[in-house]
Amino acid sequence: MSRRPGNHARRFGDNGGLFSSSKSRPSPILSLGLIVLGGALLFIAYSYRNSGGLGNNIDTTSRVEGDYSCTAEVHRALPILKKAYGDSMHKILHVGPDTCSVVSKLLKEEETVAWGVEPYDIEDADSSCRALVHKGIVRVADIKFPLPYRPKSFSLVIISDALDYLSPRYLNKTLPDLARVSADGLVVFTGYPGHQRAKVSDVSKFGRAAKLRSATWWVRYFVQTNLEENETAIKKFEQAATKRSFVPNCQIFHLKSFQ
C-alpha cells in the first residue's frame, strides 16, 4: 500500500533521516524505481486515451451537464440503422441542428445519397457546411411549415434535436409532414426527460427551451396523429444494437410512413 508523501516528511525530518540533510544522496535503486514507475504511468495513460477511455469523456461530460446532442447520437447509431433498414439507407433526409455533419458522413458511404434540413441559422457554420447549402444538398428551412418535397421523396427520414423545441401546435403539423415525404419510415431521436437541452443563451436561437417528453407521451402522441410504430424496424435495430453493445443516450422511435 502506498503512503502519503506528507508522512515521510514528518517521519524522517526530525532525526537526520531521508530529508534532513542536503548532503544526502538518493539511492540509485530508488531513482531507478521512480523512473520505471513514471514510464509505466505514462504508458498506461497513453494506452487508455487511444483505446477511447478519455475520448468518451466528451459524451459523458455533455450528458452530465445536460447538453447532450441527439445529433451526435445519430453518428453513433448509423451502423445500427444500416443493419435495421438495409436498402432504405440509400436515400436519406436528415432534419435537425448540425445536419451538415450527418449529411457529410452519409455521403461518404457507398451507394448512399443524402440531404439535410437545418431548422436554425448557420451563422457559425464552417466552409464545408456552407458549400453543402450552396449546392442545395442542405436546406435552411423552418420546419414548422410544410417542406417543399414531394410525397415519398426519401426512403428514410431521420430527425434529431428538432422536435424537442416544437410546441404541440407546430408538432402536429411537422411530424406528419415528415412522414409524408418518407417512403420507408422515420427515425426520431429525442432527449430523455430531466436532461435540460437548451441553455439560456440558446433560447434565442431555438425560440424556446426544449420540452423533453417521456416515451409514454410520445407513444400516445403517435396514436393520436395516426403514426404507427415500425415493429419490424424496432426488432432489427434492437438486435443489431445488442450485438454491438450499443446503448443509446437518447430516445429512439421508429415510425412507419403514411401509406
Order of alpha helices (4+ residues) and beta strands (2+ residues): alpha-alpha-alpha-alpha-beta-alpha-beta-alpha-beta-beta-alpha-beta-alpha-alpha-alpha-beta
